[in-house]
Amino acid sequence: MDAYLARSSTNERSAVSPPRPILSSLRAFLAAAVRPPSALARAIVIVLAVKLVAVATMAVYFHYAKQHVAANAAVVDRLLGPASLP
């Protein structure tokens, strides 16, 4: 009986643990972001990091300032121009 319980507990643990290919691909993705192989890749990582910080800063600012950007038809027409009808 103890051997059966030991086997069933190991089977349950393996069913709950995440699959290893996903973890290894995630690890490779993060390693590529940390140590980019070329100068172009490094520049892309830096630009994306700056954009991420900018978007996060804007989200925090608008959330805590309780300000909402008004985007109605008049504002869109003023910024983009009137919509052309076919």
C-alpha positions in Angstrom: 0.0 0.0 0.0 2.8 2.4 0.8 4.4 1.8 -2.6 1.1 2.6 -4.3 0.8 5.9 -2.4 4.4 6.8 -3.2 3.8 6.1 -6.9 0.6 8.1 -6.9 2.1 11.1 -5.2 4.9 11.2 -7.7 2.5 11.1 -10.6 0.4 13.9 -9.1 3.5 16.1 -8.7 4.6 15.5 -12.3 1.1 16.5 -13.6 1.1 19.7 -11.6 4.6 20.9 -12.5 4.9 23.1 -15.6 6.3 21.6 -18.8 10.1 22.1 -19.2 10.1 23.3 -22.9 8.2 26.4 -21.9 10.6 27.2 -19.1 13.6 26.6 -21.3 12.2 28.8 -24.1 11.4 31.5 -21.6 14.9 31.3 -20.2 16.4 31.6 -23.7 14.2 34.6 -24.5 15.2 36.4 -21.3 18.9 35.6 -21.9 18.6 37.1 -25.4 17.2 40.3 -24.0 19.9 40.5 -21.3 22.8 39.8 -23.6 21.9 40.8 -27.2 24.2 39.3 -29.8 24.7 42.4 -32.0 24.8 46.2 -31.8 21.5 46.4 -33.6 19.9 44.1 -31.2 21.3 46.1 -28.2 19.9 49.3 -29.7 16.5 47.7 -30.2 16.4 46.4 -26.6 17.4 49.9 -25.3 14.6 51.6 -27.3 12.0 49.1 -26.2 13.0 49.5 -22.6 12.7 53.3 -22.9 9.3 52.9 -24.5 8.2 50.6 -21.8 9.3 53.0 -19.1 7.5 55.9 -20.9 4.3 54.0 -21.2 4.4 52.8 -17.6 5.1 56.4 -16.4 2.2 57.7 -18.5 -0.1 55.1 -17.1 0.9 55.9 -13.5 0.5 59.6 -14.1 -3.0 59.3 -15.6 -4.1 56.8 -13.0 -3.1 58.9 -10.0 -3.9 62.3 -11.5 -7.5 61.1 -12.2 -7.3 62.8 -15.6 -9.0 61.4 -18.6 -8.1 62.4 -22.2 -11.1 63.7 -24.1 -11.3 62.0 -27.4 -14.5 62.9 -29.1 -15.3 63.4 -32.8 -14.3 67.1 -32.8 -10.9 66.4 -31.3 -10.2 63.6 -33.7 -11.2 65.8 -36.7 -9.0 68.6 -35.4 -6.0 66.4 -35.0 -6.3 64.0 -38.0 -8.5 66.0 -40.3 -12.0 65.3 -41.4 -12.9 61.8 -42.4 -13.2 61.4 -46.2 -16.3 59.7 -47.4 -16.1 57.3 -50.2 
